[in-house]
């Protein structure tokens, strides 16, 4: 019953509405993943990254210029999603993103020990993601954690699942 591809949810079940500006996308815990670069390079979204490790972000910013991408990510910010309101970046604010992409960050929190600490971090991360999302915003998570089972289901009770699997090509249109 583990879901590998992804889970898509909106706050309060509202759908994204068309906009004349590019959708704002934030990848949380981007690590060394090429996803933030691939999304930016497509040019269809205004994408940035928040990462806990300042050293890693320095490497990503340096790599951004050496990759010679025509459209590098808009920004990189150092921060902790469990305390996102304290991130000092002009690009991060309440209700400022249409889509937050979690690339295994929530998995990492779910695997912390003792389990009660992991669940507390999981809950705080979701509060941070909810703070970042616009009212019609969505969370896309790539996860091996069974979010539909307890204790995660109780924490996610205010989130409305939109899909069990990420449809092919979904990120092409993000």
Secondary structure, 3 states (H helix, E strand, C coil): CCCCCCEEEEECCCCCCCCCCCEEEEEECCCCCCHHHHHHHHCCEEEEEEECCHHHHHHHHHHHHHCCCCCCCCEEEECCHHHHHHCCCCCCCCCCEEEEEEECHHHHHHCCCCHHHHHHHHHHHHHHHHHHEEEEEEEEEECCCCCCCCCHHHHCCCEEEEECCCCCCHHHCC
